[in-house]
């Protein structure tokens, strides 16, 4: 089946379209930063990454908190 998370996808498309309206002379950079707890299953993260990609966010990064020394 489709791994896309529909609500997330639709919201990301809406945000992308709003950006294009507010910044008509700028190219949309498609950056998405994902932050998740290490207990989140990879299958769930994969769905988030896929949904972002399909919505036009091709530059997906992860926010990482370094271990305390």
Secondary structure, 3 states (H helix, E strand, C coil): CCCCCHHHHHHHHHHHHHHHHHCCCCCCCCEEEECCCCCCCHHHHHHHHHHHHHCCCCEEEECCCCCCC
